[in-house]
């Protein structure tokens, strides 16, 4: 493994040699007429390409997931990019599909989602910032509906909307804790009717979830119409279609529905589309991007957010259910530092150095923390998918600690590969690529975790007990009432999109490793009918993050002489 110093992400990205985006499209079998240029290095792919490519054979479909991460993340995006690049080093072709990052983390503390080191999607500045305006379109469509709700009430409330039962909130793609709870409509009589309201971050909007799960413009229009914004005084659901808002929302989203085309540092095609959070929404890039990408290479490699108990579970039971696509293999990313964290002995704080004791050689800690790795591999096997463990290499890792992970993999009968794609690019991911090729050739027995016809509580408890390890599920009275109302309204046959902490298999972020027998609390249950899932909230969940004490935005600036962005990772 190389130990040479690696420049900052932005320095690497700005030194990259990019191919014209038309050349990247050509690698995928797309012509100039299939794309719409956004400058020289970005493009949107026309939806007609889905039909144009439909006769081609499907690529092998690989999802990249991870163990339960530290608050710093463990490199899934970097691994997705590195694996895509690595495939080319072993004579295979690959297309990657990842989410667009929210400006919340970008300007907060976690950073962007373009990968890192020598495994990045470029141009990284555009990728991590406005890109082609998709998130702005999501914000506009969401807030148009919010405005039409309040206007309807102000203009006489013909639909008899109960102001206290409105569940639709405004959104903004900036972390801003002061907007979590607000009073709107203050002022004179003509300024609206005062009511308690609030903001979520844009990527938590149901509009974003719909963008990620839709399969066509017509399908998106139908999904917008099905959005439930609240209830009437008689407890009947009120929809965006009832408010006559769905058409205008679709118009605002007609460009955003087209997947975006980028490239990696090694000129591998990269589809970037949609950005739902995984701990709040379903945490996967769009079905449309996958429908295109799966026809354009030997391998389509996509990423599911956070740990396998969240993003990958939702990939299987929500995304694959709606797309009809079936995975051939799953990569479970693990790091030495995260496995040490899962001993429960250390505390990692974003923005602060790792604890000194955590950096010392200690393979026993790795073996102990590997309980989490074992559980996440088991979760992949529960869905009938062949797992591959990727040891994402850090310079601080000791060989004995890496050996401990390989020993755990051997005990479980799972392929394992050490990857150094952050420092070496695709060349550092060739062992991983070879392992994935082997795993993807194995016969799969893919299966969903539950049947849609099962009662909502049965589906929740299957998730909590089989995937998380809970002993029992308890419901607050509000959640019980909501479940009864949703089933009565005919929403009971939707999949479950659990909102819970990404820092533990449980709902308690301090509970590390692979806990069992714990109580799993459901405090509230929401219905994202347009997106097509039931949305239980387990424990304390924030749908609008706050900025840290030293946000990344403080370090981002523009070099006025060159016009280049500086300080962005």
N, C-alpha and C positions, 0 to 999 in steps of 0.2 A: 504493500500500500504506500502511496506517495505521502510525504510529509511536507512537501514544499508549500510555502505560504500561498493562500488563495485570495485574490483581490475581492473587494466588496462586490455584491451582486450587481449593483448598478454600473460599476466600472467594467465588469465582465460583459454585461449586456450592451453597453455603449460601444465596446470594442468589437462586437460581433459583426460578421459579414452576413448580411441577410440576402436571401434570394428574392427577386420580385415575387409578389404574392401570386401572380399568374403562373409562375413556375411551380409553386407549391400546389396550386389547384391542379396543374397538369399531372403531377405525381399521383393525384387521387383519381385521375381519369375525368377531370372536369375541364371544360373549355372556358375561354374568356366570357362567353355569353352566359355561363352558369353563375357568374359571380358579379357582385357590385363593389367596386373599389372604394375604400376609405383611405386615400393616400396610397403610398407605394407598398406598405407593409401590412395592411389589414384589408379584409373584405368580408362582405356578407354573402352567404350562399343562398341562391334562390330556392324556394321550396319545391319548385318543379324538378329539382335534382333528385328528390326522393323517388319519384316515379321513373326518372331517366335511368337511375342506377339499379332499379328493383330486380332486373333479370340477372344481375351478377351474383356469384356465390357469396355467402356470408363469411366474414373473417372469424377467426377464433375470438371470443369475447372474454376479456379479462378485467376483473374489478380489483382495484388496489384499495385495501383497507388497512387497519392497524390494531395494535393492542390499545388499551385505554391510555391516552397520552398524558404527558405532563402538561402544565399550562402553556408550555412553549411550542407544543406540537412536535411530532416525531418524523416529519419529512415525507408524508404521503404524496403531496404534489411533486416534490423533488424526485421521489421514486417513480411516479407515473411518467414524468418527463425522461428521467434517466433510463427507465426500462424501454420506453419507446425508441430512444436513441440506441440503446444496446441491441435491440432487435436487428438494426441495420448492420451492426458489427458482426453478426453471426449469419448474415445472408438472408434475413427476413425483412419484409416491409411492415410498417406499423403506422397507424394513426392514433393520436391520443385525443381524449375528450375530457375536458375539465371545466370547472365552474369559473364564473367571473367573480373576482373578490369584491366584497363590500368596502366602501370607504371608511366604515366604522373601524374594522381591524387595521386597515391600511394606515390610517392616521392615529390609531390608538397605540397598541403595544405588540400585537401578534405579528403584524407585518402583512404583506400581500400573499398572493397564492400563485405566483408565476413560477414556483420552484425556487432553486437557489444554486449558487456556485456555478458549475459548468453544466447544470441540468435545469435550464430555464426556458420559459416561453418568452419570445421577443416579438416586437419591442416592448420591454417590460414596463416603461413609463406609461404608455397608453394602456397596456393590459391592466395595470393596477389602479388606473385613474378613471377617466370617463369612458374609455374604449369607444364604442360606437353609439353610446347613449342609451343602452338597453335599460339600465337601472333607473335612469331619469324617466323613461317611458313608463316603467312600473310605478314609480312615484306619482307621476301625473295621472295615470289611470286610477290608481287607488284613491287619490285625493279628490278626483272628480266625483267618484261615487260618494265619498264622505260629504262633499259639498252639496250634492243632490239630495242626500238624506236630510241634512239640516234645512235645506231650502224647502223640501217637501213639507216638513213639519211647520216651518214658518208660514208657508202659503196656505195653510188650512188643514194639513194632515189627512188627506182623503183616505189614505191606507190605514189610518188609525194606529200608526207606529207608536209603541210605548217608548218614550224617551229613556226610560230606565232599563230597557231591555235591548238597547242598541249595542251590538258587539263589534261593529266595524270601526276601526280606529284610523287616524291619519298616520302617514309614514314620512320618514326623512332618512336619507342614507348617511347620517352622521351620528356617532355615538353622543347622546345628549340626555343625561339623566334628568335634567330639569323639565323635560317634556313628557316624562312617563305619565304623569297625572296632571291634567290642566282643567280649568273651567273655561269653556268656550261660550261665545255669544254675549259677553259682557258689553255694557255700554247702553246706548239708547234703544228704544223699541225696534227701530229699523236695523239694528245690528244683529238681530237673531234672538233666539231663545236660549238663555243660559242653561247649560247642562255640564255635568262632569264628563270629561273625555280624556284623551291621551294620545300619545304617538308611539308607534313601534318603529324599529329600523326597517328600511325598505325591503331588505332581503327576507324579512319575516312576514311580509305581506302575502295574502292568499293569491294576489295577482302574480307574484313571483313563482309561487308553487304551481300555478296554472301554466305559466310560461314553460316551466320545466317538464310538465307532464302532458302537455297538449300534443296532438299529432297532426293538426292542420289548422288553417285559419277558421274554417267552419267549426271545427271542434272547440277551438278557443272561444269563439262567439257563444257557443252553447254553454260552455263552462262558466263564462262570465255571467250569463243569464241565471245560472243556478246558484250563484253566490247568495248566501243567507246573511243579511245585515243585522238581523234582530227579529223581534216579534211584535205582533199587534197586541192591543190590550186584551184580546181574547186568546193569546198564546199561539196564534198561527204564525208560521215563519213568513218573513217578508224578504223578497229576493231583489237582486239588481234588475231583473227583468220587470218586476212589478214597478220599479222606479223609472223604467225606460232608460236606464243608464248603460246597459250592456253593449249597445251598438257603438256609442261614442267611445267607450273603453276599448273596444276592439280596434277602432280607427287609430287611437293613440298607440296601440301595440302592433300595428300592421308591419312596421319595419323591425321592431324588436324580436318578432317571432322567427326571423331568419338567423340561423346559426352564424357565428363569426369564425373566420379563418385566420389563424396566426401560424407561426412556425417556431420550432425550438432552435437553440443555438447551433444544432447540427442539421437544421433545415428539415426536420421531421414535421409533417403536417399536424397542426394542433387545432382542434375544434373547441371553441370557448363559448359556452352558452348557458345562461341562467345561473343564479347564485343563491339558492335557498340554504339557510343555515341547517345543519344536521341535528343540533340539539333542540331546535324549535320546529323546523319544517322537515323535509325528507332528505336534504343534504346531498343531492346529486345533480349533475348537469343534465341537459335536456334530452328527452327521448328523440326529438328531431335530429339533434347532432349525432346521436348513436345510429339512427336509421340511415343517415348519410355515411358516417364513418365506417359502419360495418360492411359496406360495399366497396371500400376503397383501398384495402391492404390485406396482408395475411393476418394481421392482429389488430383488433381495436382494443385499446387500453384506456379504461376510464377509472375515475377515482370516486370513492364514497366518503363523505365527511366523517371526521372523528373516529372513534373506535368501532370495531366490527359489530358491537352490540347496538350501535345507533345507525350510522350511515349505511353499513353493508346490509343490516337487517332490513332497513327501509328500501335499499336497492332491490333486494330480493322480493319483498312482500308488497311493495307499492310500485316501484318503477318497472320491474320486470313483469308484474301483473298487467300493467297498462300497456306496455310496449309490445309484449309477446316475445321479446328476445330472451334467450336463456344463456347464462354464463357458462364458460368452459373451465375456468380456473379462477382462483382468488389469491392475491398476494397479501399476506399479513405482515405489515412493517413493524419491526421491533427494534428498540435501541437499548443499549446497556443502561443508559441513564434512566429511562422510563421503567425498566425492570427493577432497578434499585429503588426507585420511588415506590414501587408496589410492595416493598417490605413494610411500608408504613412508618419507617424510621426518619424520613427526611421531609423537609418542606421546601418546595420550589416556588419562588415568587417571580412572576414575569418582570423583566427589567432589572433583576438583581442577579449577581453571580450564583452559580450552583453552590450548595454547601460544601465546604472543604472535605468533609468526611465522605461525601458522595463521590468525590473525584479520586479517592484512593482505590487501589486494586482490591477487589473483594468479590471473587466469583461466587462465594456463598450467598451474598445478597442477590446476585443475579439469579441463582437457582431458586431462592425463596420467592422472589418477585415474579418468577416465571409461572406462578399459578395463574396470573392474568393471561399470559400468552396461551397456556393450555386451554383455558376457558374460551378464548376467542377463536382458537383453532377448532375447538369442539363446536362452536356456533356456526362456523363455515361448514363443517361436516354435517351438522344437523339439517342443512339445506341441500345436501347432496353434491357439494362442490369441492373439487380437489384443491387443498390449500398449499401454498408455498410460503415459507417463512423467509422474509428478507431482513437480514441484519444490516440496518442502515449504519454505516461505519462513521464514527467520530474519531478525531485525532486523539482524544483523551481515553479511548478504549484500550484496555489491556488484553493481550492475547488469551489469557486464562479466562477472562470474562466472555469473550467471543466463543471460546471453546465450550463454555458452560451452556450457551444458547444452542450450539450445535448438538450437544449431548441431550438436551431436552427434546430437540427435534427428532433425534434418532430414537429416543424412548417412545415418542408418539408415532413413529413411522411416517414422518412428514419431510418432504424435501426442504432443504435450507440452503441459502446462498448468502455470502458476504458481499455487500455492494458498496462501492466507493464512487458512485456517480456524481456526488456533490463536488469532489475534488478532481475527478478524471473524466466526467461526462459519460457518454455511452460506453467507452472502453472500460469504465469501472463497473458496468452493469452486465457484462457478458455472461458471467456465471448465473446471475439471476435470470437473464433472458433464456438461457439454455434450460434451466429448471422449469420455467414457465411453459416453454414449448413442450417439454415432456409431460407436465401436468395437464396441459390443455388437450393432449392426445388421449388421455385416459377417458373411458366412458363415464358419463355423469348420470346421476339420478336426481336431478334438480327437483325440489319440491318446496311448496309454500309452507309456511309455519301453521297456517290455519285456513279454514274455509270461510268465505265471506258471509255465508248464511248463519254462522254461529252468532250468538248474542254478543253484544259489545263487551260485557264483563268477561265472558269466556275468552274472547280474543285478548283482552288486556292481561288476563291471568296467565295465559299461555306464554305471552311475551315475558311477563315479570318472573315467572317461575323457571321457564326453560332457557331463556336467553340471559336473564340477569342473575338468576339464582335465588330469588326471593322465596321466603317460606309462606307468606300470605300477603294479600293485597287489601288495604283498607280504604274506604271511600268516605270523604266528607259528605255531609247531607246535600250540599250544593251539587256535587258531582252525581250523586244518586238521582237527584231531580232532573238534571240535564240529560242523563242517560235515558231515563224514562221518556222524556220529551222527544229526544232524537229518534228513539225506536218507534214511538207513536207517530212521528212525522214521516216515517219511512226511510230514515237515514241509517238504520242499524246494519245494513249489509255493506258498509264501507270498510276498507282496511284501516288499521290503527297506525297513527303516526305519533309515537310517544315523544312528549317534550320532557326531557330530563337532563340532568347534568352530564357533561361529556367526560368528567374527571373521575368517574367511578362507574362500576357496573350497577351499583345501587342508585338511589336518589340522593344519597349523602356524599358530597364531593370528598369528604375526609376519609371515607371508607375505601381502602386500597386493596390491591390483590384481587382475589376471587372470592368475595364473601358469600356465605350461604345462610339460608334460614332467616334473613332479615325481613322486616315489614316494609312493604312498598306502598307509599301513600299517594293516593289520587285526590288532589284538592279541588280540581275543576276539570270539566270536559267540554271542549268546543267542537263545532262541526265545520270543517272546510268543505262544504258540499260541492262548490265549483271545482276545487282541486281534486276532490274525490277521496277524502279521508276524515276519520274521526281523530281528534287532536286532544288527548288527555294530558294534563299538566301534573307532573309528579314532583312534589316538593316545591321549593322556591325557584321559580324560573323568571328570568328577565327577557322581555321581548324588545327592550330598548336598552342597550349597554350604556355605560358611562365611560368617560375618558380616564386614563390613569393619571397619576401625579405628574408624570413626565411624558406626555403623549408624543408619538413619532412625528406629529405635525410640526413640533417645535424645531425639528432638524431638517425639514424639507424646504428647499428654496430654489431659486432660479439663478443660474450664472448669466448675468446680463450681457457679458461679452460674447458667449457662445450660444446662449439660448437653451443650454442643457439643464435638465433637472438635476439637482444635487441633493444628497442626504436621504434618498429613498432607498433604504436598506443597504 
